[in-house]
Amino acid sequence: MAVRVIEVLGPGCPRCYETHRVVRHVVEGAKLDCLVEKSESVDRMVELGVLRAPAVAFDGKLVLSGHIPKSEEVKQYLGPRKTVAYVSLVVIMSTVTGWLHGALFA
């Protein structure tokens, strides 16, 4: 399943804004259809268990905390999800094509 919401959490410091910029850059570069949000809510950080800022959460799951991620690190977290979606699509389409071929030409 593709990531729908990416949250960058922190109190509003320069490191948090740089993290937001890096994440947004990766998402735009990969042309992903997801929302990148910057949250300064202490309640939201407590809810997700953030101990050190900046932090990044994908669909409500904390994945990075305590440092500004490099682009490659963000891509690694996004990569497996895209791969799973692609492989699932290929398997489904291959199965449907096989059924159609068998029904029409058997």
N, C-alpha and C positions, 0 to 999 in steps of 0.2 A: 504494500500500500504506500502511496506517495505521501510525503510530508505535506500537510496543508497549512500549518501555522508554525513559524519559527519565532520564538520570543528571545530577545536579548534583554537580560535583567541586570540592573545595577542602579546605584544611587544617582547617576547622572555625571559621573566623573569623566575625564578625557579618555580613560581606558575603556569605559563602557561605550562611548560614542565611536571609538575606533573599532571595537568589536562589532558594533552595529554596521559600520561601513564595510568591514571585511565580509560579514555574512551577506549583506545586501549585494555586494559586488559578485560574490560566488553565485548567488541565486539568479541575478540578472545575466551573468555570463553563461550560465547553463540553461537559461530560458525556462526556468522552473515556474510552474503555476502554483505559487504558494505565497502566503502573506508573511512579511517580516515585520514584527512589532518590537518597539522599544518600550520596556516597562520599568518604571522607577518605583513601583508599588512594593513597600516593605511586606505587606500582607501576602502578595503573590510570591515574593522570594521565600518567605517562611513556608508557605503552602508547598512549594516545590523542593524545599530543603536546601536552599542555597546557603553555603557557609562562607564563600568568598566570591566577590564580584571582580570582574564581570562574569556572567553566566549565560549559557545558551540552552534553551529547551526546544525540543522538536515535539510538536503535538502534546505538550504538557509533560514531557519526560525530560528531565535534566540530563544533558549529555556532555557539557563542558562547564568548568567552573575554575575561577581563580587566575586566569591568564587570558591575554588577547590571542585568539587562535590564528594560525596562519591559514591562508586560503586552502592549502592542501589538506589540512586537518578537517576543515568544514566539508570539503569534497569527499573525504573518506567516510564521514558520517552520512552524507547524502547518497553516495555511490551504491551501497548494497541495496537500498530501497528501490532505486531506479532499476538495478539489475534484476531484482526479484519481479518487479512489475513487467519488465520486458520479457523475461523467460516465461512467466505465466501467460502472457499474451501469445507468445509463439506456440506454446503447448496447446492452448485453447484453439487457436486458429488451425493448427495442424490436425487436431482431432476432428474439428468440424469439416475441414477439407477432405479428410479421409472418409468420413461418413458420407458426405455428398458424392464423392467419387465412387464409393462402393454402391450407393443407392442408384446412381445413374448409369454406371457401366458394368455392373455385375450381372 
